[in-house]
Amino acid sequence: MGRDDQFLERVSPFVVARNRRPQPERTPIGPSDLASSKAKSRVPIKANWLGHLVRQRRAQKFVEPTLQMQAEAAAAKRTETDAAVFDVLAARLDPGVVDVTTIRTFLARFGPWDASHVVELLDLYLLDHPSDNHASTVLDQLHSQLKDSKP
C-alpha cells in the first residue's frame, strides 16, 4: 500500500532491447559467387503456364469484349425480351386497349420479364377477366403475380 491507502503498482526497470532476433553473420559475396548465381538464373523455365495461355488465346484470335460491347449486348437482349412480351400482350389483348407507350414504359421500369412465363400468367388472368381491360390494369396484375412467383 502506498500513500493514503492507495494501491501502487511497481514497474520493472526499463531495458532497451533489439526488436528482431539476432541474424547470423553473412559471408561477403565475391565476384565468382555473382557469376554462378547469374548462371543459375538463366536456366530455362520448364513450365510457363501464362505464356501457354497467351499463345492459346492468340491462336484462337480471341478478343476480350469491352464494357461497351457488354452493355450493348445486354441492351439488345433486353430489347428482344421486351419485344417478345409486347408481342404476347398484343396477340392476347383486345387491339383497342394495347397502348404501345404504356407497355414499353412499364416494361422499362419493371422488366425484363420472361415471355413464356407471361403467356402462362396472362392465360390464367384472361380466364377470369375480359381481354378488353386496359393494358396498365393487366400489366399491374401481371407484375404482382410475377413478384409473388419469384423465389
DSSP file (Angstrom, degrees, kcal/mol; ACC not computed):
  #  RESIDUE AA STRUCTURE BP1 BP2  ACC     N-H-->O    O-->H-N    N-H-->O    O-->H-N    TCO  KAPPA ALPHA  PHI   PSI    X-CA   Y-CA   Z-CA
    1    1 A M              0   0    0      0, 0.0     6,-0.2     0, 0.0     3,-0.1   0.000 360.0 360.0 360.0 149.9    0.0    0.0    0.0
    2    2 A G    >   -     0   0    0      4,-2.8     3,-1.1     1,-0.3     5,-0.1  -0.092 360.0 -24.6-112.1-148.8    1.1    3.5   -0.7
    3    3 A R  G >  S+     0   0    0      1,-0.3     3,-1.5     2,-0.2    -1,-0.3  -0.368 127.7   7.4 -65.5 143.7    0.2    6.9    0.4
    4    4 A D  G 3  S-     0   0    0      1,-0.3    -1,-0.3    -3,-0.1     3,-0.1   0.804 127.5 -70.0  53.9  36.1   -3.4    7.4    1.6
    5    5 A D  G <  S+     0   0    0     -3,-1.1     2,-0.4     1,-0.2    -1,-0.3   0.804  93.4 145.5  55.7  35.4   -4.0    3.7    1.5
    6    6 A Q    <   -     0   0    0     -3,-1.5    -4,-2.8     1,-0.0     2,-0.4  -0.812  54.0-113.0-100.8 144.3   -3.9    3.6   -2.4
    7    7 A F        -     0   0    0     -2,-0.4     2,-0.5    -6,-0.2    -4,-0.0  -0.607  31.1-161.4 -76.7 129.2   -2.5    0.6   -4.2
    8    8 A L        -     0   0    0     -2,-0.4     2,-0.4    -6,-0.0    -1,-0.0  -0.945   8.5-141.9-113.3 131.7    0.7    1.4   -6.1
    9    9 A E        -     0   0    0     -2,-0.5     2,-0.3     1,-0.0    -2,-0.0  -0.770  14.7-135.6 -94.2 134.1    1.9   -0.9   -8.8
   10   10 A R        -     0   0    0     -2,-0.4     2,-0.4     1,-0.0    -1,-0.0  -0.678  14.6-146.7 -88.7 142.6    5.6   -1.4   -9.1
   11   11 A V        -     0   0    0     -2,-0.3     3,-0.1     3,-0.0    -1,-0.0  -0.875  15.2-121.5-109.9 139.1    7.2   -1.2  -12.5
   12   12 A S        -     0   0    0     -2,-0.4     3,-0.1     1,-0.1    -1,-0.0  -0.387  47.4 -81.9 -73.0 158.6   10.2   -3.3  -13.5
   13   13 A P        -     0   0    0      0, 0.0     2,-0.3     0, 0.0    -1,-0.1  -0.327  49.3-107.1 -64.3 143.5   13.3   -1.4  -14.6
   14   14 A F        -     0   0    0     -3,-0.1     2,-0.4     2,-0.0    -3,-0.0  -0.562  38.5-172.7 -75.4 126.3   13.2   -0.2  -18.3
   15   15 A V        -     0   0    0     -2,-0.3     2,-0.5    -3,-0.1    -3,-0.0  -0.985  18.5-137.6-124.8 128.8   15.6   -2.3  -20.5
   16   16 A V        +     0   0    0     -2,-0.4     2,-0.3     0, 0.0    -2,-0.0  -0.727  32.4 172.0 -84.8 128.4   16.3   -1.4  -24.1
   17   17 A A        -     0   0    0     -2,-0.5     2,-0.1     0, 0.0    -2,-0.0  -0.920  36.5 -96.4-134.0 159.7   16.3   -4.4  -26.4
   18   18 A R        -     0   0    0     -2,-0.3     0, 0.0     1,-0.1     0, 0.0  -0.444  25.2-137.2 -72.6 149.1   16.5   -5.1  -30.1
   19   19 A N  S    S+     0   0    0     -2,-0.1     2,-0.2     2,-0.1    -1,-0.1   0.836  82.7  52.0 -75.5 -33.1   13.2   -5.6  -31.9
   20   20 A R  S    S-     0   0    0      1,-0.1    -2,-0.1     3,-0.0     3,-0.1  -0.658  91.4-100.6-107.8 159.5   14.5   -8.5  -34.0
   21   21 A R        -     0   0    0     -2,-0.2     2,-0.1     1,-0.1    -1,-0.1  -0.422  55.8 -88.1 -68.5 151.9   16.2  -11.7  -33.3
   22   22 A P        -     0   0    0      0, 0.0    -1,-0.1     0, 0.0     0, 0.0  -0.407  44.5-135.6 -64.4 136.2   19.9  -11.6  -34.0
   23   23 A Q        -     0   0    0     -2,-0.1     2,-0.1     1,-0.1     3,-0.1  -0.647  21.8-105.0 -91.8 147.9   20.7  -12.6  -37.5
   24   24 A P        -     0   0    0      0, 0.0     2,-0.2     0, 0.0    -1,-0.1  -0.397  44.8 -98.1 -68.4 150.7   23.6  -14.9  -38.4
   25   25 A E        -     0   0    0     -2,-0.1     2,-0.4     1,-0.1     0, 0.0  -0.478  38.6-137.8 -71.4 138.2   26.6  -13.2  -39.8
   26   26 A R        -     0   0    0     -2,-0.2    -1,-0.1    -3,-0.1     3,-0.0  -0.767   9.8-125.9-100.8 141.7   26.8  -13.3  -43.6
   27   27 A T        -     0   0    0     -2,-0.4     2,-0.0     1,-0.1    -1,-0.0  -0.642  36.7-102.4 -82.4 142.3   29.9  -14.1  -45.5
   28   28 A P        -     0   0    0      0, 0.0     2,-0.5     0, 0.0    -1,-0.1  -0.343  34.4-121.4 -65.0 144.0   30.8  -11.4  -48.1
   29   29 A I        -     0   0    0     -3,-0.0    -3,-0.0     4,-0.0     0, 0.0  -0.734  26.5-154.7 -90.7 130.1   29.9  -12.4  -51.7
   30   30 A G     >  -     0   0    0     -2,-0.5     4,-1.5     1,-0.1     3,-0.4  -0.444  32.3 -97.5 -96.7 174.2   32.8  -12.4  -54.2
   31   31 A P  H  > S+     0   0    0      0, 0.0     4,-1.8     0, 0.0     5,-0.1   0.833 122.2  56.1 -62.5 -33.4   32.8  -12.0  -58.0
   32   32 A S  H  > S+     0   0    0      1,-0.2     4,-1.8     2,-0.2     5,-0.1   0.870 105.3  52.2 -68.1 -34.5   32.9  -15.7  -58.6
   33   33 A D  H  > S+     0   0    0     -3,-0.4     4,-1.9     2,-0.2    -1,-0.2   0.875 107.8  52.1 -66.9 -37.0   29.7  -16.2  -56.5
   34   34 A L  H  X S+     0   0    0     -4,-1.5     4,-1.9     1,-0.2    -2,-0.2   0.905 108.3  50.9 -65.4 -41.2   27.9  -13.5  -58.5
   35   35 A A  H  X S+     0   0    0     -4,-1.8     4,-1.9     1,-0.2    -1,-0.2   0.894 110.7  48.3 -64.3 -40.1   28.8  -15.2  -61.8
   36   36 A S  H  X S+     0   0    0     -4,-1.8     4,-1.8     1,-0.2    -1,-0.2   0.865 109.9  51.9 -70.6 -34.3   27.5  -18.6  -60.6
   37   37 A S  H  X S+     0   0    0     -4,-1.9     4,-1.5     2,-0.2    -1,-0.2   0.864 109.7  49.7 -69.8 -33.9   24.2  -17.0  -59.3
   38   38 A K  H  X S+     0   0    0     -4,-1.9     4,-0.8     2,-0.2    -2,-0.2   0.885 109.3  51.8 -68.9 -37.8   23.6  -15.4  -62.8
   39   39 A A  H >< S+     0   0    0     -4,-1.9     3,-0.5     1,-0.2    -2,-0.2   0.883 108.5  51.5 -65.2 -37.5   24.3  -18.7  -64.5
   40   40 A K  H >< S+     0   0    0     -4,-1.8     3,-1.2     1,-0.2    -1,-0.2   0.860 106.0  55.1 -66.9 -34.9   21.7  -20.3  -62.2
   41   41 A S  H 3< S+     0   0    0     -4,-1.5    -1,-0.2     1,-0.2    -2,-0.2   0.672  98.7  63.3 -74.4 -15.3   19.1  -17.7  -63.1
   42   42 A R  T << S+     0   0    0     -4,-0.8    -1,-0.2    -3,-0.5    -2,-0.2   0.295  70.3 124.7 -91.7  10.3   19.4  -18.3  -66.8
   43   43 A V  S <  S-     0   0    0     -3,-1.2     3,-0.1     1,-0.1    -3,-0.0  -0.537  73.1-105.1 -67.5 131.9   18.2  -21.9  -66.5
   44   44 A P        -     0   0    0      0, 0.0     2,-0.3     0, 0.0    -1,-0.1  -0.286  33.2-111.1 -63.5 143.9   15.2  -22.2  -68.9
   45   45 A I        -     0   0    0      1,-0.1     3,-0.1    -3,-0.1    -3,-0.0  -0.580  22.0-158.7 -76.0 131.4   11.8  -22.3  -67.3
   46   46 A K  S    S+     0   0    0     -2,-0.3     2,-0.5     1,-0.2    -1,-0.1   0.855  78.6  34.6 -81.7 -35.7   10.2  -25.8  -67.7
   47   47 A A        +     0   0    0      4,-0.0     2,-0.5     5,-0.0    -1,-0.2  -0.968  56.5 171.7-126.8 118.2    6.6  -24.7  -67.2
   48   48 A N     >  +     0   0    0     -2,-0.5     4,-2.1     1,-0.2     5,-0.1  -0.752   7.1 168.2-123.5  82.4    5.3  -21.3  -68.4
   49   49 A W  H  > S+     0   0    0     -2,-0.5     4,-2.4     1,-0.2     5,-0.2   0.896  76.3  49.9 -66.4 -42.5    1.6  -21.6  -67.9
   50   50 A L  H  > S+     0   0    0      1,-0.2     4,-2.4     2,-0.2    -1,-0.2   0.920 111.5  48.9 -64.4 -42.7    0.8  -17.9  -68.5
   51   51 A G  H  > S+     0   0    0      1,-0.2     4,-2.4     2,-0.2    -1,-0.2   0.886 109.8  53.2 -62.2 -38.2    2.8  -18.0  -71.8
   52   52 A H  H  X S+     0   0    0     -4,-2.1     4,-2.2     2,-0.2    -2,-0.2   0.919 109.8  47.4 -61.7 -44.6    0.9  -21.1  -72.8
   53   53 A L  H  X S+     0   0    0     -4,-2.4     4,-2.5     2,-0.2    -2,-0.2   0.891 111.0  51.4 -65.3 -39.4   -2.4  -19.4  -72.2
   54   54 A V  H  X S+     0   0    0     -4,-2.4     4,-2.4     2,-0.2    -2,-0.2   0.931 111.3  47.1 -63.3 -45.9   -1.3  -16.3  -74.1
   55   55 A R  H  X S+     0   0    0     -4,-2.4     4,-2.0     1,-0.2    -1,-0.2   0.890 111.8  51.6 -62.6 -38.9   -0.2  -18.4  -77.1
   56   56 A Q  H  X S+     0   0    0     -4,-2.2     4,-1.6     2,-0.2    -2,-0.2   0.917 111.1  46.7 -64.9 -44.0   -3.5  -20.3  -77.0
   57   57 A R  H  X>S+     0   0    0     -4,-2.5     5,-2.0     1,-0.2     4,-0.8   0.892 111.7  51.3 -66.1 -39.5   -5.6  -17.1  -77.0
   58   58 A R  H ><5S+     0   0    0     -4,-2.4     3,-0.5     1,-0.2    -1,-0.2   0.884 108.5  51.7 -65.8 -36.6   -3.6  -15.7  -79.8
   59   59 A A  H 3<5S+     0   0    0     -4,-2.0    -1,-0.2     1,-0.2    -2,-0.2   0.850 111.5  47.1 -67.2 -33.5   -4.1  -18.8  -81.9
   60   60 A Q  H 3<5S-     0   0    0     -4,-1.6    -1,-0.2    -5,-0.1    -2,-0.2   0.582 105.6-131.2 -81.1 -10.2   -7.9  -18.6  -81.3
   61   61 A K  T <<5 -     0   0    0     -4,-0.8     2,-0.3    -3,-0.5    -3,-0.2   0.902  39.6-175.9  57.0  43.3   -7.9  -14.9  -82.2
   62   62 A F      < -     0   0    0     -5,-2.0     2,-0.5    -6,-0.1    -1,-0.2  -0.522  14.2-161.3 -75.1 132.9   -9.8  -14.3  -79.0
   63   63 A V        -     0   0    0     -2,-0.3     3,-0.0    -3,-0.1    -1,-0.0  -0.971  16.9-132.9-117.5 119.3  -11.0  -10.7  -78.4
   64   64 A E        -     0   0    0     -2,-0.5     2,-0.1     1,-0.1    -2,-0.0  -0.543  30.3-116.6 -68.9 125.9  -12.0   -9.8  -74.9
   65   65 A P        -     0   0    0      0, 0.0    -1,-0.1     0, 0.0     2,-0.1  -0.419  26.9-131.0 -68.2 137.9  -15.3   -7.9  -75.0
   66   66 A T     >  -     0   0    0     -2,-0.1     4,-2.2     1,-0.1     5,-0.2  -0.292  25.4-104.2 -78.7 170.2  -15.1   -4.3  -73.8
   67   67 A L  H  > S+     0   0    0      1,-0.2     4,-2.5     2,-0.2     5,-0.2   0.873 123.1  53.4 -63.6 -36.3  -17.6   -2.9  -71.3
   68   68 A Q  H  > S+     0   0    0      2,-0.2     4,-2.5     1,-0.2    -1,-0.2   0.911 108.2  49.6 -65.9 -40.8  -19.3   -1.0  -74.1
   69   69 A M  H  > S+     0   0    0      2,-0.2     4,-2.1     1,-0.2    -2,-0.2   0.904 112.1  48.4 -63.3 -40.6  -19.7   -4.2  -76.1
   70   70 A Q  H  X S+     0   0    0     -4,-2.2     4,-2.3     2,-0.2    -2,-0.2   0.899 112.0  49.3 -65.9 -40.2  -21.1   -6.0  -73.0
   71   71 A A  H  X S+     0   0    0     -4,-2.5     4,-2.4     2,-0.2    -2,-0.2   0.900 111.2  49.3 -65.9 -40.6  -23.6   -3.1  -72.3
   72   72 A E  H  X S+     0   0    0     -4,-2.5     4,-2.3     2,-0.2    -1,-0.2   0.892 110.9  50.0 -65.9 -38.7  -24.7   -3.1  -76.0
   73   73 A A  H  X S+     0   0    0     -4,-2.1     4,-2.2     2,-0.2    -2,-0.2   0.907 111.7  48.1 -65.3 -41.5  -25.3   -6.9  -75.8
   74   74 A A  H  X S+     0   0    0     -4,-2.3     4,-2.3     2,-0.2    -2,-0.2   0.899 112.1  49.4 -65.8 -40.0  -27.3   -6.6  -72.6
   75   75 A A  H  X S+     0   0    0     -4,-2.4     4,-2.4     2,-0.2    -2,-0.2   0.893 110.9  49.8 -66.0 -39.0  -29.4   -3.7  -74.1
   76   76 A A  H  X S+     0   0    0     -4,-2.3     4,-2.1     2,-0.2    -2,-0.2   0.903 111.6  48.4 -65.5 -40.7  -30.1   -5.8  -77.2
   77   77 A K  H  X S+     0   0    0     -4,-2.2     4,-2.4     2,-0.2    -2,-0.2   0.902 111.7  49.8 -65.4 -40.5  -31.1   -8.8  -75.1
   78   78 A R  H  X S+     0   0    0     -4,-2.3     4,-2.5     2,-0.2    -2,-0.2   0.910 110.5  49.8 -64.2 -42.5  -33.4   -6.6  -73.0
   79   79 A T  H  X S+     0   0    0     -4,-2.4     4,-2.2     1,-0.2    -1,-0.2   0.888 110.6  51.2 -62.6 -39.0  -35.0   -5.1  -76.1
   80   80 A E  H  X S+     0   0    0     -4,-2.1     4,-2.0     2,-0.2    -2,-0.2   0.919 111.7  45.2 -65.2 -44.8  -35.5   -8.5  -77.5
   81   81 A T  H  X S+     0   0    0     -4,-2.4     4,-2.2     2,-0.2    -2,-0.2   0.895 112.9  50.9 -68.3 -38.0  -37.3   -9.8  -74.4
   82   82 A D  H  X S+     0   0    0     -4,-2.5     4,-2.5     1,-0.2    -1,-0.2   0.894 109.8  50.6 -64.7 -38.2  -39.4   -6.7  -74.1
   83   83 A A  H  X S+     0   0    0     -4,-2.2     4,-2.4     2,-0.2    -1,-0.2   0.886 109.0  51.5 -66.0 -38.0  -40.5   -7.1  -77.7
   84   84 A A  H  X S+     0   0    0     -4,-2.0     4,-1.9     2,-0.2    -2,-0.2   0.914 111.6  46.5 -64.9 -42.1  -41.4  -10.7  -77.1
   85   85 A V  H  X S+     0   0    0     -4,-2.2     4,-2.4     2,-0.2    -2,-0.2   0.909 111.8  51.6 -66.1 -41.1  -43.6   -9.7  -74.1
   86   86 A F  H  X S+     0   0    0     -4,-2.5     4,-2.9     1,-0.2    -2,-0.2   0.912 108.4  51.4 -61.4 -42.1  -45.1   -6.9  -76.1
   87   87 A D  H  X S+     0   0    0     -4,-2.4     4,-2.0     2,-0.2    -1,-0.2   0.892 109.4  50.6 -61.7 -39.8  -46.0   -9.4  -78.9
   88   88 A V  H  X S+     0   0    0     -4,-1.9     4,-1.8     2,-0.2     5,-0.2   0.933 113.2  45.0 -63.4 -45.7  -47.6  -11.7  -76.4
   89   89 A L  H  X S+     0   0    0     -4,-2.4     4,-2.5     1,-0.2    -2,-0.2   0.909 112.9  50.7 -65.7 -41.6  -49.7   -8.8  -74.9
   90   90 A A  H  < S+     0   0    0     -4,-2.9    -1,-0.2     1,-0.2    -2,-0.2   0.850 112.6  47.4 -65.5 -33.6  -50.7   -7.5  -78.4
   91   91 A A  H  < S+     0   0    0     -4,-2.0    -1,-0.2    -5,-0.2    -2,-0.2   0.830 120.3  35.3 -76.4 -32.2  -51.8  -11.0  -79.5
   92   92 A R  H  < S+     0   0    0     -4,-1.8    -2,-0.2    -5,-0.2     2,-0.2   0.742 106.9  69.7 -98.4 -25.1  -53.9  -11.8  -76.4
   93   93 A L  S  < S-     0   0    0     -4,-2.5    39,-0.2    -5,-0.2    38,-0.1  -0.524  95.7 -88.0 -93.0 161.8  -55.4   -8.5  -75.5
   94   94 A D    >>  -     0   0    0     37,-2.4     3,-1.6    39,-0.2     4,-0.7  -0.450  35.8-127.8 -63.7 135.3  -58.0   -6.5  -77.4
   95   95 A P  T 34 S+     0   0    0      0, 0.0     3,-0.4     0, 0.0    -1,-0.1   0.767 105.3  63.3 -60.6 -24.7  -56.3   -4.2  -80.0
   96   96 A G  T 34 S+     0   0    0      1,-0.2    36,-0.1     3,-0.0    -2,-0.0   0.734 106.2  42.7 -71.6 -21.4  -58.2   -1.2  -78.7
   97   97 A V  T <4 S+     0   0    0     -3,-1.6    38,-1.1    34,-0.2     2,-0.8   0.499  83.7 107.1-104.2  -4.8  -56.6   -1.4  -75.3
   98   98 A V     <  -     0   0    0     -4,-0.7     2,-0.6    -3,-0.4    36,-0.1  -0.655  48.3-174.3 -78.8 111.8  -53.0   -2.1  -76.3
   99   99 A D     >  -     0   0    0     -2,-0.8     4,-2.4     1,-0.2     5,-0.2  -0.933  14.1-158.9-110.6 113.6  -51.1    1.1  -75.7
  100  100 A V  H  > S+     0   0    0     -2,-0.6     4,-2.6     1,-0.2     5,-0.2   0.904  90.8  48.4 -60.1 -45.5  -47.5    0.9  -77.0
  101  101 A T  H  > S+     0   0    0      1,-0.2     4,-2.4     2,-0.2     5,-0.2   0.916 112.2  48.6 -64.1 -43.9  -46.2    3.7  -74.8
  102  102 A T  H  > S+     0   0    0      2,-0.2     4,-2.3     1,-0.2    -1,-0.2   0.928 114.4  45.3 -62.6 -45.4  -47.8    2.4  -71.6
  103  103 A I  H  X S+     0   0    0     -4,-2.4     4,-2.6     2,-0.2     5,-0.2   0.933 114.8  46.4 -66.8 -46.0  -46.5   -1.2  -72.2
  104  104 A R  H  X S+     0   0    0     -4,-2.6     4,-2.1    -5,-0.2    -1,-0.2   0.892 114.2  48.3 -65.4 -39.0  -42.9   -0.1  -73.2
  105  105 A T  H  X S+     0   0    0     -4,-2.4     4,-1.7    -5,-0.2    -1,-0.2   0.914 112.6  48.6 -65.7 -42.5  -42.7    2.3  -70.2
  106  106 A F  H  X S+     0   0    0     -4,-2.3     4,-2.9    -5,-0.2     5,-0.3   0.921 112.9  47.1 -63.7 -44.3  -44.0   -0.3  -67.8
  107  107 A L  H  X S+     0   0    0     -4,-2.6     4,-2.2     1,-0.2    -1,-0.2   0.858 109.6  53.9 -67.6 -34.7  -41.5   -2.9  -69.2
  108  108 A A  H  < S+     0   0    0     -4,-2.1    -1,-0.2    -5,-0.2    -2,-0.2   0.857 116.2  40.0 -65.6 -33.2  -38.6   -0.4  -69.0
  109  109 A R  H  < S+     0   0    0     -4,-1.7    -2,-0.2    -5,-0.1    -1,-0.2   0.902 133.7  17.5 -82.0 -42.3  -39.5    0.2  -65.3
  110  110 A F  H  < S+     0   0    0     -4,-2.9    -3,-0.2    -5,-0.2    -2,-0.2   0.481 106.6 126.4-113.1  -4.9  -40.3   -3.3  -64.1
  111  111 A G     <  +     0   0    0     -4,-2.2     2,-0.1    -5,-0.3   -33,-0.0  -0.037  18.9  90.9 -79.5-173.2  -38.8   -5.7  -66.8
  112  112 A P        +     0   0    0      0, 0.0     2,-0.3     0, 0.0   -34,-0.0   0.553  55.7 177.6 -81.6 149.8  -37.3   -7.8  -68.1
  113  113 A W        -     0   0    0     -2,-0.1     2,-0.5   -32,-0.1   -28,-0.2  -0.873  35.0-111.7-115.1 150.6  -39.9  -10.5  -68.0
  114  114 A D     >  -     0   0    0     -2,-0.3     4,-2.2     1,-0.2     3,-0.2  -0.717  22.9-146.4 -80.7 123.0  -39.8  -14.0  -69.4
  115  115 A A  H  > S+     0   0    0     -2,-0.5     4,-2.2     1,-0.2    -1,-0.2   0.864  96.4  53.2 -62.3 -38.0  -42.2  -14.2  -72.3
  116  116 A S  H  > S+     0   0    0      1,-0.2     4,-1.7     2,-0.2    -1,-0.2   0.883 110.3  47.6 -66.6 -36.2  -43.1  -17.8  -71.7
  117  117 A H  H  > S+     0   0    0     -3,-0.2     4,-2.4     2,-0.2    -1,-0.2   0.879 110.2  52.8 -69.5 -37.5  -44.0  -17.1  -68.0
  118  118 A V  H  X S+     0   0    0     -4,-2.2     4,-2.9     1,-0.2     5,-0.3   0.883 105.7  55.0 -64.7 -38.1  -46.0  -14.0  -69.1
  119  119 A V  H  X S+     0   0    0     -4,-2.2     4,-2.3     2,-0.2    -1,-0.2   0.938 109.8  46.3 -60.0 -46.9  -48.0  -16.3  -71.5
  120  120 A E  H  X S+     0   0    0     -4,-1.7     4,-1.9     1,-0.2    -2,-0.2   0.939 116.6  43.2 -61.6 -47.9  -48.9  -18.7  -68.7
  121  121 A L  H  X S+     0   0    0     -4,-2.4     4,-2.3     1,-0.2    -1,-0.2   0.877 113.5  51.4 -68.8 -37.1  -49.9  -15.9  -66.3
  122  122 A L  H  X S+     0   0    0     -4,-2.9     4,-2.6     2,-0.2    -1,-0.2   0.886 108.3  51.7 -68.5 -37.7  -51.8  -13.9  -68.9
  123  123 A D  H  X S+     0   0    0     -4,-2.3     4,-0.8    -5,-0.3    -1,-0.2   0.912 111.3  47.5 -63.5 -41.3  -53.8  -17.0  -70.0
  124  124 A L  H  X S+     0   0    0     -4,-1.9     4,-0.7     1,-0.2     3,-0.4   0.894 112.8  49.7 -65.0 -38.6  -54.8  -17.6  -66.3
  125  125 A Y  H >X S+     0   0    0     -4,-2.3     4,-1.6     1,-0.2     3,-0.9   0.906 107.8  53.1 -65.7 -41.9  -55.7  -13.9  -66.0
  126  126 A L  H 3< S+     0   0    0     -4,-2.6    -1,-0.2     1,-0.2    -2,-0.2   0.647  96.0  68.6 -73.7 -13.2  -57.8  -14.0  -69.1
  127  127 A L  H 3< S+     0   0    0     -4,-0.8    -1,-0.2    -3,-0.4    -2,-0.2   0.860 115.3  25.8 -67.5 -34.3  -59.8  -17.0  -67.8
  128  128 A D  H << S+     0   0    0     -3,-0.9    -2,-0.2    -4,-0.7    -1,-0.2   0.602 123.5  50.2-104.5 -15.5  -61.4  -14.7  -65.1
  129  129 A H  S  < S-     0   0    0     -4,-1.6     2,-0.0     4,-0.0    -1,-0.0  -0.891  85.0-104.0-127.2 154.1  -61.2  -11.3  -66.7
  130  130 A P    >   -     0   0    0      0, 0.0     3,-0.9     0, 0.0    -2,-0.1  -0.349  25.8-125.0 -73.2 158.4  -62.2   -9.9  -70.1
  131  131 A S  T 3  S+     0   0    0      1,-0.2   -37,-2.4    -5,-0.1   -34,-0.2   0.474 101.3  73.2 -83.3  -0.1  -59.5   -9.2  -72.7
  132  132 A D  T 3   +     0   0    0    -39,-0.2    -1,-0.2   -36,-0.1     2,-0.1   0.246  64.5 123.0 -99.6  15.1  -60.6   -5.5  -73.1
  133  133 A N  S <  S-     0   0    0     -3,-0.9   -39,-0.2     1,-0.1   -36,-0.1  -0.461  77.6 -90.6 -66.5 148.3  -59.2   -4.4  -69.7
  134  134 A H    >>  -     0   0    0      1,-0.1     4,-2.0    -2,-0.1     3,-0.6  -0.250  32.6-116.9 -63.4 150.9  -56.7   -1.5  -70.2
  135  135 A A  H 3> S+     0   0    0    -38,-1.1     4,-2.9     1,-0.2     5,-0.2   0.844 113.6  56.4 -59.1 -37.1  -53.1   -2.6  -70.6
  136  136 A S  H 3> S+     0   0    0      2,-0.2     4,-2.3     1,-0.2    -1,-0.2   0.877 107.0  49.9 -65.8 -35.5  -52.0   -0.8  -67.4
  137  137 A T  H <> S+     0   0    0     -3,-0.6     4,-2.1     2,-0.2    -2,-0.2   0.928 113.4  45.3 -65.4 -45.3  -54.5   -2.9  -65.4
  138  138 A V  H  X S+     0   0    0     -4,-2.0     4,-2.7     1,-0.2    -2,-0.2   0.914 113.4  50.2 -64.6 -42.9  -53.3   -6.1  -67.0
  139  139 A L  H  X S+     0   0    0     -4,-2.9     4,-2.8     2,-0.2    -2,-0.2   0.893 109.0  51.4 -64.7 -40.1  -49.6   -5.1  -66.5
  140  140 A D  H  X S+     0   0    0     -4,-2.3     4,-2.3     2,-0.2    -1,-0.2   0.923 112.1  47.0 -61.7 -42.9  -50.2   -4.3  -62.8
  141  141 A Q  H  X S+     0   0    0     -4,-2.1     4,-2.1     2,-0.2    -2,-0.2   0.923 113.5  47.6 -65.1 -43.8  -51.8   -7.7  -62.3
  142  142 A L  H  X S+     0   0    0     -4,-2.7     4,-2.9     1,-0.2     5,-0.2   0.904 110.6  53.0 -62.8 -40.6  -49.0   -9.5  -64.1
  143  143 A H  H  X S+     0   0    0     -4,-2.8     4,-2.4     1,-0.2    -2,-0.2   0.924 109.3  47.6 -62.4 -44.2  -46.4   -7.6  -62.2
  144  144 A S  H  X S+     0   0    0     -4,-2.3     4,-1.9     1,-0.2    -1,-0.2   0.890 114.2  47.4 -65.6 -37.1  -48.0   -8.5  -58.8
  145  145 A Q  H  X S+     0   0    0     -4,-2.1     4,-1.9     2,-0.2    -2,-0.2   0.887 111.9  49.8 -70.1 -38.5  -48.2  -12.2  -59.9
  146  146 A L  H  X S+     0   0    0     -4,-2.9     4,-0.9     2,-0.2    -2,-0.2   0.884 110.2  50.7 -67.8 -37.1  -44.6  -12.2  -61.2
  147  147 A K  H  < S+     0   0    0     -4,-2.4     3,-0.5    -5,-0.2    -1,-0.2   0.908 112.2  47.2 -64.1 -40.8  -43.4  -10.7  -57.9
  148  148 A D  H  < S+     0   0    0     -4,-1.9    -2,-0.2     1,-0.2    -1,-0.2   0.820 110.6  52.0 -70.8 -30.6  -45.2  -13.4  -55.9
  149  149 A S  H  < S+     0   0    0     -4,-1.9    -1,-0.2    -5,-0.1    -2,-0.2   0.610  85.1 102.3 -85.3 -10.2  -43.9  -16.2  -58.1
  150  150 A K     <        0   0    0     -4,-0.9    -3,-0.0    -3,-0.5    -4,-0.0  -0.507 360.0 360.0 -73.3 141.0  -40.2  -15.3  -57.8
  151  151 A P              0   0    0      0, 0.0    -1,-0.1     0, 0.0    -4,-0.0   0.505 360.0 360.0 -72.6 360.0  -38.3  -17.4  -55.4
